[in-house]
């Protein structure tokens, strides 16, 4: 049985690095490369970071119901092709989706048992620094991304797991534990002692178990977020 994992995060939270690292460590894990109508940036290559397609082709794919989810982000379309899930199911592998909060909501409606993970930066200041260091975007673009990040973070309470990406090595280990734990819980076999430790490790990042740690992070973005989303 294929387990679908959803990973979302504000731009600049280090999500792509986390996903790339954990994919090296876990077997039987497919990754869906999203389609987008935006132009490639820097060294991005078609079929690696994204499938870059013209807007008319994307709209044709929408019309043919080829997407599990799709969304308009900053004036560009992004979407997850349905065929990636079909291929994962045929090969009996799990599927990892790197999508924004709009797409995650669509996936959860269509696949209620999908496991959702939200990646948070340590605070707003760290996110702003990462955005400025990683790109040559104008100040107005960075400010827009920070505003969008605040809106996305309001949705944190809709996710099963929350992972604060402060130290990369620890975050990779935590994400690996979450993915493995969900696999273990869906088996019809009693977990070993070592496997129970993995499950216990993953439970530390359950939404209900991280509320206290989240308060200063949420407050750094906006006081209202600290009261929780709906």
C-alpha angles and dihedrals in degrees: 000000000000118000115206115214120197119201120187133172142154114271108274097029093114095249096141092052091049092049093048092050096047092048088062090056104044126065125210093032119130121198124212115222109210126230118233140178094213121103120259116266125220111318096353114138130203110260094018110071094005143344102251112210136167116261094247091056092049090051090050089053090052089051091052091050091240095145130083086199138350136180143181109242120180089340096309129102121238124183147166115230116232091223092073091064091045091051092048091050092050092051093041093237130136120252127225117202121196102198142142127254093269092055092042091057090052092049092049090053091051097036107028094180094056111124113237126204125184120202117210130190116233090254143330093271092056091048092050091050092050092049092050094046097048101051148029092230118145118259091253091056092050091048090051090052090051091051089049090048090055091052092047093049089057085072096057094108091063091068129087096221133027120203123186108211101213104128114027099215093050092045092051090050091049094048091048090052092052094051093045093045092054090051091050094049091053094054122097089227129095108249120244123240091264092048091051088056089055091051091048090049091052092048089063087072097049111126093247091051099053102047095108094050091048097057099083091041093052092043090055088063099039136332092234093060090062088067092062136254130262 
